[in-house]
Amino acid sequence: MNTNKKEVTEDYTLVSVAVIPVLFKELSTKEFAVFMALMPFISDNDGILRCNGQIATGKMISDALEEEYETFKKILSSLIKKEVVKKIQIPSETCRTKTRKCLVANPYIYRKRKNVASNILENFKESRWANITRNNENYNF
């Protein structure tokens, strides 16, 4: 009997069910598909989209999803306009005096953990998705 079994863990994304019907009505079918497909790229605690541990670009994500980049770029731009994701400036991981733009998932729609960095929440607190989530009677997100 092998007692050194590697523990299998699954990765989950918390989704605010209050926003799903609204997203379903307001996003195109392809936008909704990309919204869903972004979930594996959401990193813990900060919601930054990452690919293989690196801050992801739209090109990196489209390659990982095997999606044509020009099409993906248009859909991602639309999701940014609709505040599903946002480009924000964060301190550079390699140089303290520089910043870097990154894509971040709206934590009022979806996140990996209950606690998200306050600066990330701050970036989305005025989004309509934050209001829908906060006004949900089952809000514990």
DSSP file (Angstrom, degrees, kcal/mol; ACC not computed):
  #  RESIDUE AA STRUCTURE BP1 BP2  ACC     N-H-->O    O-->H-N    N-H-->O    O-->H-N    TCO  KAPPA ALPHA  PHI   PSI    X-CA   Y-CA   Z-CA
    1    1 A M              0   0    0      0, 0.0     2,-0.7     0, 0.0     0, 0.0   0.000 360.0 360.0 360.0 131.1    0.0    0.0    0.0
    2    2 A N        +     0   0    0      1,-0.2     3,-0.4     2,-0.0     0, 0.0  -0.735 360.0 176.5 -86.4 113.3    1.4    3.4   -1.0
    3    3 A T        +     0   0    0     -2,-0.7    -1,-0.2     1,-0.2     0, 0.0   0.456  69.5  75.0 -94.2  -2.0    1.2    5.8    2.0
    4    4 A N        +     0   0    0      2,-0.0    -1,-0.2     3,-0.0     2,-0.1  -0.154  65.1 156.7-101.6  38.3    2.9    8.6    0.1
    5    5 A K        -     0   0    0     -3,-0.4     2,-0.4     1,-0.1    -2,-0.0  -0.406  45.6-120.3 -65.5 136.3   -0.1    9.5   -2.0
    6    6 A K        -     0   0    0     -2,-0.1     2,-0.2     1,-0.1    -1,-0.1  -0.652  29.6-117.8 -77.6 128.5   -0.1   13.0   -3.3
    7    7 A E        -     0   0    0     -2,-0.4     2,-0.5     1,-0.1    -1,-0.1  -0.485  24.0-140.2 -69.5 132.0   -3.1   14.9   -2.0
    8    8 A V        -     0   0    0     -2,-0.2     2,-0.4     2,-0.0    -1,-0.1  -0.827  23.1-177.8 -95.5 126.8   -5.4   16.1   -4.9
    9    9 A T        -     0   0    0     -2,-0.5     2,-0.3     2,-0.0     0, 0.0  -0.943  15.3-142.4-123.4 148.0   -6.8   19.5   -4.5
   10   10 A E        -     0   0    0     -2,-0.4     2,-0.5     0, 0.0    -2,-0.0  -0.810  14.3-128.9-107.7 151.3   -9.2   21.4   -6.7
   11   11 A D        -     0   0    0     -2,-0.3     2,-0.3     2,-0.0   101,-0.0  -0.857  27.8-168.1-100.6 129.0   -9.1   25.0   -7.5
   12   12 A Y        -     0   0    0     -2,-0.5     2,-0.4   100,-0.2     0, 0.0  -0.858  13.9-151.8-118.7 152.1  -12.4   26.9   -7.1
   13   13 A T        -     0   0    0     -2,-0.3     2,-0.4     2,-0.0    99,-0.2  -0.990  17.9-135.4-120.2 129.1  -13.6   30.3   -8.1
   14   14 A L  E     -A  111   0A   0     97,-3.2    97,-2.0    -2,-0.4     2,-0.4  -0.690  24.2-167.8 -81.6 132.7  -16.3   32.1   -6.0
   15   15 A V  E     -A  110   0A   0     -2,-0.4     2,-0.8    95,-0.2    95,-0.2  -0.981  24.3-124.7-125.5 133.7  -18.9   33.7   -8.2
   16   16 A S    >>  -     0   0    0     93,-2.8     3,-1.2    -2,-0.4     4,-0.8  -0.665  18.6-160.5 -75.6 110.3  -21.6   36.2   -7.1
   17   17 A V  T 34 S+     0   0    0     -2,-0.8     3,-0.2     1,-0.3    -1,-0.2   0.729  83.5  71.3 -67.1 -19.3  -24.8   34.5   -8.3
   18   18 A A  T 34 S+     0   0    0      1,-0.2     4,-0.4     2,-0.1    -1,-0.3   0.825 101.5  43.1 -65.5 -30.6  -26.6   37.9   -8.1
   19   19 A V  T <> S+     0   0    0     -3,-1.2     4,-3.0     1,-0.1     5,-0.3   0.676  92.4  83.4 -90.2 -17.1  -24.7   39.2  -11.1
   20   20 A I  H  X S+     0   0    0     -4,-0.8     4,-2.8     1,-0.2     5,-0.2   0.911  90.8  47.5 -57.7 -48.4  -25.0   36.1  -13.3
   21   21 A P  H  > S+     0   0    0      0, 0.0     4,-1.5     0, 0.0    -1,-0.2   0.882 115.0  47.6 -61.8 -34.7  -28.5   36.8  -14.7
   22   22 A V  H  > S+     0   0    0     -4,-0.4     4,-2.4     2,-0.2     5,-0.2   0.930 112.9  47.6 -70.3 -45.1  -27.5   40.4  -15.5
   23   23 A L  H  X S+     0   0    0     -4,-3.0     4,-2.8     1,-0.2    -1,-0.2   0.916 109.1  55.3 -59.6 -42.5  -24.3   39.3  -17.1
   24   24 A F  H  < S+     0   0    0     -4,-2.8    -1,-0.2    -5,-0.3    -2,-0.2   0.870 113.3  41.2 -59.7 -38.0  -26.1   36.7  -19.1
   25   25 A K  H  < S+     0   0    0     -4,-1.5    -1,-0.2    -5,-0.2    -2,-0.2   0.842 121.8  39.6 -77.2 -34.5  -28.5   39.4  -20.5
   26   26 A E  H  < S+     0   0    0     -4,-2.4     2,-0.3    -5,-0.1    -2,-0.2   0.690 102.9  71.6 -95.9 -19.6  -25.9   42.1  -21.1
   27   27 A L  S  < S-     0   0    0     -4,-2.8    52,-0.0    -5,-0.2     2,-0.0  -0.725  82.1-117.3 -96.0 146.8  -23.0   40.1  -22.5
   28   28 A S     >  -     0   0    0     -2,-0.3     4,-2.7     1,-0.1     5,-0.2  -0.282  37.0-101.2 -67.6 167.5  -22.9   38.6  -25.9
   29   29 A T  H  > S+     0   0    0      1,-0.2     4,-2.0     2,-0.2     5,-0.1   0.912 125.5  46.8 -58.4 -43.0  -22.6   34.8  -26.0
   30   30 A K  H  > S+     0   0    0      2,-0.2     4,-2.4     1,-0.2    -1,-0.2   0.897 111.4  51.1 -68.3 -40.4  -18.8   35.1  -26.8
   31   31 A E  H  > S+     0   0    0      2,-0.2     4,-2.9     1,-0.2    -2,-0.2   0.916 110.6  49.2 -61.7 -42.4  -18.3   37.7  -24.1
   32   32 A F  H  X S+     0   0    0     -4,-2.7     4,-2.1     2,-0.2    -1,-0.2   0.896 109.9  51.8 -64.4 -39.0  -20.0   35.4  -21.6
   33   33 A A  H  X S+     0   0    0     -4,-2.0     4,-2.4    -5,-0.2    -2,-0.2   0.913 111.9  45.7 -63.2 -42.7  -17.9   32.5  -22.7
   34   34 A V  H  X S+     0   0    0     -4,-2.4     4,-1.7     2,-0.2    -2,-0.2   0.913 108.2  57.1 -67.8 -41.6  -14.7   34.5  -22.2
   35   35 A F  H  < S+     0   0    0     -4,-2.9     4,-0.4     1,-0.2     3,-0.3   0.926 112.8  41.6 -51.1 -46.9  -16.0   35.7  -18.8
   36   36 A M  H >< S+     0   0    0     -4,-2.1     3,-1.3     1,-0.2    -2,-0.2   0.896 111.3  55.5 -68.0 -41.4  -16.2   32.1  -17.8
   37   37 A A  H 3< S+     0   0    0     -4,-2.4    -1,-0.2     1,-0.3    -2,-0.2   0.699  97.0  65.4 -68.5 -19.6  -12.9   31.1  -19.4
   38   38 A L  T >X S+     0   0    0     -4,-1.7     3,-1.8    -3,-0.3     4,-0.6   0.695  77.5  89.0 -74.7 -18.3  -11.0   33.8  -17.4
   39   39 A M  G X4 S+     0   0    0     -3,-1.3     3,-1.4    -4,-0.4    -1,-0.2   0.858  81.6  53.4 -52.2 -45.0  -11.7   32.0  -14.1
   40   40 A P  G 34 S+     0   0    0      0, 0.0    -1,-0.3     0, 0.0    -2,-0.1   0.713 105.5  56.9 -65.6 -15.6   -8.6   29.7  -14.2
   41   41 A F  G <4 S+     0   0    0     -3,-1.8     9,-3.1    -4,-0.2     2,-0.3   0.572  79.0 108.1 -90.3  -9.8   -6.4   32.8  -14.7
   42   42 A I  B <<  -B   49   0B   0     -3,-1.4     7,-0.2    -4,-0.6     2,-0.2  -0.537  63.1-142.9 -72.8 125.4   -7.6   34.6  -11.5
   43   43 A S     >  -     0   0    0      5,-1.8     4,-1.6    -2,-0.3    69,-0.4  -0.545  24.9 -89.2 -90.3 157.5   -4.9   34.6   -8.9
   44   44 A D  T  4 S-     0   0    0      1,-0.2     2,-1.7    -2,-0.2     4,-0.2  -0.273  98.0  -4.6 -61.6 144.8   -5.5   34.3   -5.2
   45   45 A N  T  4 S+     0   0    0     70,-0.2    72,-3.3     1,-0.2    -1,-0.2   0.024 133.9  47.2  67.2 -28.1   -6.0   37.4   -3.0
   46   46 A D  T  4 S-     0   0    0     -2,-1.7    -1,-0.2    -3,-0.2    -2,-0.2   0.591  89.0-136.3-120.1 -12.0   -5.5   40.0   -5.7
   47   47 A G     <  +     0   0    0     -4,-1.6    58,-2.5     1,-0.2     2,-0.1   0.532  47.4 154.2  71.7   4.9   -7.6   38.8   -8.7
   48   48 A I  B     -C  104   0C   0     56,-0.2    -5,-1.8    -4,-0.2     2,-0.5  -0.450  50.4-116.1 -66.5 136.7   -4.8   39.6  -11.1
   49   49 A L  B     +B   42   0B   0     54,-3.0     7,-2.8    -7,-0.2     2,-0.3  -0.644  43.6 179.1 -76.8 124.4   -5.0   37.5  -14.2
   50   50 A R  E     -E   55   0D   0     -9,-3.1     2,-0.4    -2,-0.5     5,-0.2  -0.927  23.2-157.9-129.2 151.0   -1.9   35.3  -14.4
   51   51 A C  E >  S-E   54   0D   0      3,-2.7     3,-1.8    -2,-0.3   -10,-0.1  -0.982  84.0 -15.5-130.0 118.0   -0.7   32.6  -16.7
   52   52 A N  T 3  S-     0   0    0     -2,-0.4    -1,-0.1     1,-0.3     3,-0.1   0.873 129.8 -53.3  53.7  39.9    1.9   30.1  -15.4
   53   53 A G  T 3  S+     0   0    0      1,-0.3     2,-0.3     0, 0.0    -1,-0.3   0.309 117.2 109.2  83.0  -8.8    2.5   32.4  -12.4
   54   54 A Q  E <  S-E   51   0D   0     -3,-1.8    -3,-2.7     1,-0.1    -1,-0.3  -0.733  84.5 -94.6-100.2 149.0    3.3   35.5  -14.5
   55   55 A I  E     -E   50   0D   0     -2,-0.3    -5,-0.3    -5,-0.2     2,-0.2  -0.454  54.4-127.4 -59.0 124.8    1.1   38.5  -14.9
   56   56 A A        -     0   0    0     -7,-2.8    47,-0.6    -2,-0.2     2,-0.2  -0.502  18.2-154.9 -85.9 143.4   -0.9   37.7  -18.0
   57   57 A T     >  -     0   0    0     -2,-0.2     4,-2.1    45,-0.1     5,-0.2  -0.648  37.3-105.0 -98.6 166.6   -1.3   39.8  -21.1
   58   58 A G  H  > S+     0   0    0     -2,-0.2     4,-2.7     1,-0.2     5,-0.2   0.883 123.5  54.2 -58.2 -37.8   -4.3   39.4  -23.4
   59   59 A K  H  > S+     0   0    0      2,-0.2     4,-2.5     1,-0.2    -1,-0.2   0.908 106.3  50.8 -64.1 -43.1   -2.0   37.6  -25.8
   60   60 A M  H  > S+     0   0    0      2,-0.2     4,-2.3     1,-0.2    -1,-0.2   0.913 113.3  45.6 -61.1 -42.6   -0.9   35.1  -23.2
   61   61 A I  H  X S+     0   0    0     -4,-2.1     4,-2.2     2,-0.2    -2,-0.2   0.923 112.0  50.2 -68.9 -43.6   -4.5   34.3  -22.3
   62   62 A S  H  <>S+     0   0    0     -4,-2.7     5,-3.1     1,-0.2     4,-0.5   0.898 112.0  48.9 -62.7 -38.3   -5.7   34.0  -25.9
   63   63 A D  H ><5S+     0   0    0     -4,-2.5     3,-0.9     3,-0.2    -1,-0.2   0.928 110.7  49.8 -64.3 -44.4   -2.8   31.6  -26.6
   64   64 A A  H 3<5S+     0   0    0     -4,-2.3    -2,-0.2     1,-0.3    -1,-0.2   0.849 115.5  43.4 -63.5 -33.6   -3.6   29.5  -23.5
   65   65 A L  T 3<5S-     0   0    0     -4,-2.2    -1,-0.3    -5,-0.1    -2,-0.2   0.482 110.1-124.9 -87.8  -3.5   -7.2   29.4  -24.6
   66   66 A E  T < 5 +     0   0    0     -3,-0.9     2,-0.4    -4,-0.5    -3,-0.2   0.914  61.2 147.1  57.1  45.1   -6.2   28.7  -28.2
   67   67 A E      < -     0   0    0     -5,-3.1    -1,-0.2    -6,-0.1     2,-0.2  -0.884  60.2 -99.6-111.8 141.3   -8.3   31.7  -29.3
   68   68 A E     >  -     0   0    0     -2,-0.4     4,-2.5     1,-0.1     3,-0.2  -0.421  34.2-136.6 -60.7 127.8   -7.4   34.0  -32.2
   69   69 A Y  H  > S+     0   0    0      1,-0.2     4,-3.3     2,-0.2     5,-0.2   0.885  97.0  52.9 -61.8 -45.2   -5.8   37.0  -30.6
   70   70 A E  H  > S+     0   0    0      1,-0.2     4,-1.5     2,-0.2    -1,-0.2   0.899 113.9  43.8 -60.9 -40.8   -7.5   39.8  -32.6
   71   71 A T  H  > S+     0   0    0     -3,-0.2     4,-2.0     2,-0.2    -1,-0.2   0.934 115.2  48.9 -65.8 -46.9  -11.0   38.4  -31.8
   72   72 A F  H  X S+     0   0    0     -4,-2.5     4,-3.1     1,-0.2     5,-0.2   0.896 107.1  56.0 -60.5 -41.7  -10.0   37.8  -28.2
   73   73 A K  H  X S+     0   0    0     -4,-3.3     4,-2.3     1,-0.2    -1,-0.2   0.890 107.5  48.9 -60.0 -41.0   -8.6   41.4  -27.9
   74   74 A K  H  X S+     0   0    0     -4,-1.5     4,-1.9    -5,-0.2    -1,-0.2   0.916 113.2  46.6 -64.7 -43.5  -12.0   42.9  -29.0
   75   75 A I  H  X S+     0   0    0     -4,-2.0     4,-2.4     2,-0.2    -2,-0.2   0.921 112.1  50.4 -66.2 -43.6  -13.9   40.7  -26.5
   76   76 A L  H  X S+     0   0    0     -4,-3.1     4,-2.1     1,-0.2    -2,-0.2   0.904 108.4  53.1 -61.8 -41.1  -11.5   41.6  -23.7
   77   77 A S  H  X S+     0   0    0     -4,-2.3     4,-2.2    -5,-0.2    -1,-0.2   0.897 109.3  49.3 -59.6 -40.4  -11.8   45.3  -24.5
   78   78 A S  H  X S+     0   0    0     -4,-1.9     4,-1.8     2,-0.2    -2,-0.2   0.903 109.5  50.9 -66.1 -41.3  -15.6   45.0  -24.3
   79   79 A L  H  <>S+     0   0    0     -4,-2.4     5,-2.6     1,-0.2     6,-1.1   0.837 109.3  52.1 -65.2 -31.8  -15.3   43.2  -20.9
   80   80 A I  H ><5S+     0   0    0     -4,-2.1     3,-1.7     3,-0.2    -2,-0.2   0.933 108.5  49.7 -67.7 -45.8  -13.1   46.0  -19.7
   81   81 A K  H 3<5S+     0   0    0     -4,-2.2    -2,-0.2     1,-0.3    -1,-0.2   0.848 111.7  49.2 -59.6 -33.8  -15.7   48.6  -20.8
   82   82 A K  T 3<5S-     0   0    0     -4,-1.8    -1,-0.3    -5,-0.1    -2,-0.2   0.322 114.4-120.7 -89.8   7.7  -18.3   46.7  -18.9
   83   83 A E  T < 5S+     0   0    0     -3,-1.7    -3,-0.2     2,-0.3     3,-0.1   0.726  77.7 125.3  59.5  28.3  -16.1   46.5  -15.8
   84   84 A V  S   <S+     0   0    0     -5,-2.6    22,-2.6     1,-0.3     2,-0.3   0.860  88.5   7.7 -75.9 -38.9  -15.9   42.7  -15.7
   85   85 A V  E    S-D  105   0C   0     -6,-1.1     2,-0.3    20,-0.2    -2,-0.3  -0.893  77.6-159.3-131.5 166.0  -12.2   43.1  -15.8
   86   86 A K  E     -D  104   0C   0     18,-2.1    18,-2.6    -2,-0.3     2,-0.6  -0.994  19.8-126.2-146.5 148.5  -10.0   46.2  -15.5
   87   87 A K  E     +D  103   0C   0     -2,-0.3     2,-0.3    16,-0.2    16,-0.2  -0.878  40.7 172.3 -92.7 124.2   -6.5   47.3  -16.3
   88   88 A I  E     -D  102   0C   0     14,-2.5    14,-2.3    -2,-0.6     2,-0.4  -0.910  33.4-113.4-130.2 159.9   -4.9   48.7  -13.2
   89   89 A Q  E     +D  101   0C   0     -2,-0.3    12,-0.2    12,-0.2    10,-0.0  -0.780  36.3 175.1 -90.9 132.4   -1.4   49.9  -12.3
   90   90 A I  E     -D  100   0C   0     10,-2.6    10,-2.9    -2,-0.4     3,-0.1  -0.926  41.3 -84.9-129.7 158.9    0.5   47.8   -9.7
   91   91 A P  E     -D   99   0C   0      0, 0.0     8,-0.3     0, 0.0     5,-0.1  -0.364  55.3-100.9 -60.5 142.0    4.0   48.1   -8.3
   92   92 A S        -     0   0    0      6,-2.8     6,-0.1     3,-0.5     8,-0.0  -0.329  19.1-138.4 -61.6 144.2    6.5   46.3  -10.5
   93   93 A E  S    S+     0   0    0      1,-0.2    -1,-0.1    -3,-0.1     3,-0.1   0.650 102.2  35.3 -77.9 -15.1    7.6   42.9   -9.2
   94   94 A T  S    S+     0   0    0      1,-0.3     2,-0.4     4,-0.0    -1,-0.2   0.649 120.2  39.0-113.1 -21.1   11.2   43.7  -10.2
   95   95 A C    >   -     0   0    0      3,-0.1     3,-1.4     1,-0.1    -3,-0.5  -0.972  60.4-152.9-138.7 121.4   11.7   47.4   -9.6
   96   96 A R  T 3  S+     0   0    0     -2,-0.4    -1,-0.1     1,-0.3    -4,-0.1   0.755  95.4  53.7 -64.3 -25.6   10.3   49.4   -6.7
   97   97 A T  T 3  S+     0   0    0     -6,-0.1     2,-0.3     2,-0.0    -1,-0.3   0.481 101.4  71.1 -91.0  -1.5   10.1   52.7   -8.5
   98   98 A K    <   -     0   0    0     -3,-1.4    -6,-2.8    -6,-0.1     2,-0.3  -0.756  63.4-150.1-114.3 160.3    8.1   51.4  -11.5
   99   99 A T  E     - D   0  91C   0     -8,-0.3     2,-0.4    -2,-0.3   -10,-0.1  -0.801   6.7-152.8-120.7 167.4    4.6   50.3  -12.0
  100  100 A R  E     - D   0  90C   0    -10,-2.9   -10,-2.6    -2,-0.3     2,-0.3  -1.000  16.4-123.6-141.9 139.6    3.0   47.8  -14.4
  101  101 A K  E     + D   0  89C   0     -2,-0.4     2,-0.3   -12,-0.2   -12,-0.2  -0.616  36.4 173.5 -79.9 142.1   -0.4   47.5  -15.9
  102  102 A C  E     - D   0  88C   0    -14,-2.3   -14,-2.5    -2,-0.3     2,-0.4  -0.980  33.8-111.6-145.1 159.0   -2.2   44.3  -15.3
  103  103 A L  E     - D   0  87C   0    -47,-0.6   -54,-3.0    -2,-0.3     2,-0.4  -0.779  34.9-171.2 -90.6 132.4   -5.6   42.8  -15.9
  104  104 A V  E     -CD  48  86C   0    -18,-2.6   -18,-2.1    -2,-0.4   -56,-0.2  -0.985  20.9-126.6-129.2 134.9   -7.7   42.2  -12.8
  105  105 A A  E     - D   0  85C   0    -58,-2.5   -20,-0.2    -2,-0.4   -21,-0.1  -0.556  37.1-103.8 -75.0 141.2  -11.0   40.4  -12.5
  106  106 A N    >>  -     0   0    0    -22,-2.6     4,-2.5    -2,-0.2     3,-2.0  -0.547  28.0-153.1 -66.8 113.6  -13.8   42.3  -10.8
  107  107 A P  T 34 S+     0   0    0      0, 0.0    -1,-0.2     0, 0.0    14,-0.1   0.636  91.8  65.4 -68.9 -11.9  -13.9   40.8   -7.3
  108  108 A Y  T 34 S+     0   0    0      1,-0.1   -89,-0.1     2,-0.1     3,-0.1   0.580 112.7  34.6 -82.8  -9.2  -17.6   41.7   -6.9
  109  109 A I  T <4 S-     0   0    0     -3,-2.0   -93,-2.8     1,-0.4     2,-0.3   0.779 133.8  -9.2-103.0 -54.8  -18.2   39.2   -9.8
  110  110 A Y  E  <  +A   15   0A   0     -4,-2.5    -1,-0.4   -95,-0.2     2,-0.3  -1.000  60.2 160.8-150.8 152.3  -15.7   36.6   -9.1
  111  111 A R  E     -A   14   0A   0    -97,-2.0   -97,-3.2    -2,-0.3   -67,-0.1  -0.967  38.8-124.5-159.5 165.3  -12.6   35.8   -7.0
  112  112 A K  S    S+     0   0    0    -69,-0.4     2,-0.3    -2,-0.3  -100,-0.2   0.830  91.1  22.5 -87.7 -35.2  -10.5   32.9   -5.7
  113  113 A R  S    S-     0   0    0      2,-0.1    -1,-0.1     1,-0.1   -99,-0.1  -0.835  78.5-111.3-130.6 165.3  -10.8   33.6   -2.0
  114  114 A K  S    S+     0   0    0     -2,-0.3     2,-0.5     1,-0.1    -1,-0.1   0.902 102.9  61.5 -62.5 -41.5  -13.1   35.3    0.4
  115  115 A N        -     0   0    0     -3,-0.0     2,-0.4    -4,-0.0   -70,-0.2  -0.781  65.5-178.7 -96.9 125.2  -10.5   38.0    1.2
  116  116 A V        -     0   0    0     -2,-0.5   -70,-0.2   -70,-0.1     5,-0.1  -0.928  41.7 -88.6-119.1 144.8   -9.2   40.2   -1.6
  117  117 A A    >>  -     0   0    0    -72,-3.3     4,-2.0    -2,-0.4     3,-0.9  -0.212  35.5-127.4 -52.0 136.9   -6.6   42.9   -1.2
  118  118 A S  H 3> S+     0   0    0      1,-0.3     4,-2.5     2,-0.2     5,-0.1   0.825 107.1  58.4 -61.6 -33.7   -8.3   46.2   -0.3
  119  119 A N  H 3> S+     0   0    0      2,-0.2     4,-1.1     1,-0.2    -1,-0.3   0.828 107.1  48.8 -67.4 -28.9   -6.6   48.2   -3.1
  120  120 A I  H <> S+     0   0    0     -3,-0.9     4,-0.7     2,-0.2     3,-0.3   0.925 111.3  48.1 -73.6 -45.5   -8.2   45.7   -5.6
  121  121 A L  H >X S+     0   0    0     -4,-2.0     3,-1.2     1,-0.2     4,-1.0   0.905 107.8  57.4 -57.9 -41.5  -11.7   46.1   -4.0
  122  122 A E  H >< S+     0   0    0     -4,-2.5     3,-0.5     1,-0.3     4,-0.3   0.863  99.9  57.9 -58.1 -38.4  -11.2   49.9   -4.1
  123  123 A N  H 3< S+     0   0    0     -4,-1.1    -1,-0.3    -3,-0.3    -2,-0.2   0.721 118.1  31.2 -65.9 -21.6  -10.7   49.8   -7.9
  124  124 A F  H X< S+     0   0    0     -3,-1.2     3,-2.0    -4,-0.7     6,-0.4   0.399  84.8 104.9-116.7   0.7  -14.1   48.2   -8.4
  125  125 A K  T << S+     0   0    0     -4,-1.0    -2,-0.1    -3,-0.5    -3,-0.1   0.738  84.8  47.1 -63.0 -23.1  -16.2   49.6   -5.6
  126  126 A E  T 3  S+     0   0    0     -4,-0.3    -1,-0.3    -3,-0.1    -2,-0.1   0.419  86.4 114.2 -95.8   1.1  -18.1   52.0   -7.8
  127  127 A S  S X> S-     0   0    0     -3,-2.0     4,-1.5     1,-0.1     3,-0.6  -0.353  77.6-120.8 -70.3 153.4  -18.8   49.4  -10.5
  128  128 A R  H 3> S+     0   0    0      1,-0.2     4,-2.1     2,-0.2     5,-0.1   0.798 113.6  61.6 -63.8 -26.2  -22.5   48.4  -11.1
  129  129 A W  H 3> S+     0   0    0      2,-0.2     4,-2.4     1,-0.2    -1,-0.2   0.847  99.9  53.7 -69.0 -33.9  -21.5   44.8  -10.3
  130  130 A A  H <> S+     0   0    0     -3,-0.6     4,-2.9    -6,-0.4    -1,-0.2   0.920 109.4  48.4 -64.6 -42.8  -20.4   45.9   -6.8
  131  131 A N  H  X S+     0   0    0     -4,-1.5     4,-2.1     2,-0.2    -2,-0.2   0.898 111.4  49.0 -65.7 -40.8  -23.8   47.5   -6.2
  132  132 A I  H  X S+     0   0    0     -4,-2.1     4,-0.5     2,-0.2    -1,-0.2   0.936 114.9  45.3 -63.0 -45.4  -25.7   44.4   -7.5
  133  133 A T  H >< S+     0   0    0     -4,-2.4     3,-1.0     1,-0.2    -2,-0.2   0.931 114.3  47.4 -65.0 -45.9  -23.6   42.1   -5.2
  134  134 A R  H 3< S+     0   0    0     -4,-2.9    -1,-0.2     1,-0.2    -2,-0.2   0.842 110.6  52.7 -64.9 -32.8  -23.9   44.4   -2.2
  135  135 A N  H 3< S+     0   0    0     -4,-2.1     2,-0.4    -5,-0.2    -1,-0.2   0.520  83.5 106.5 -82.8  -4.9  -27.7   44.7   -2.6
  136  136 A N  S X< S-     0   0    0     -3,-1.0     3,-1.9    -4,-0.5  -118,-0.0  -0.605  71.6-138.9 -73.5 129.6  -28.1   41.0   -2.8
  137  137 A E  T 3  S+     0   0    0     -2,-0.4    -1,-0.1     1,-0.3    -4,-0.0   0.736 103.4  54.5 -63.5 -21.2  -29.7   39.8    0.5
  138  138 A N  T 3  S+     0   0    0     -5,-0.1     2,-0.4     2,-0.0    -1,-0.3   0.140  78.0 147.1 -96.3  20.2  -27.4   36.8    0.5
  139  139 A Y    <   +     0   0    0     -3,-1.9    -5,-0.1    -5,-0.2    -6,-0.0  -0.405   9.1 129.3 -63.9 116.2  -24.3   38.9    0.2
  140  140 A N              0   0    0     -2,-0.4    -1,-0.2    -7,-0.0    -6,-0.1  -0.024 360.0 360.0-147.3  27.9  -21.4   37.4    2.1
  141  141 A F              0   0    0     -8,-0.1    -2,-0.1   -33,-0.1    -7,-0.1   0.427 360.0 360.0 -80.8 360.0  -19.0   37.6   -0.8
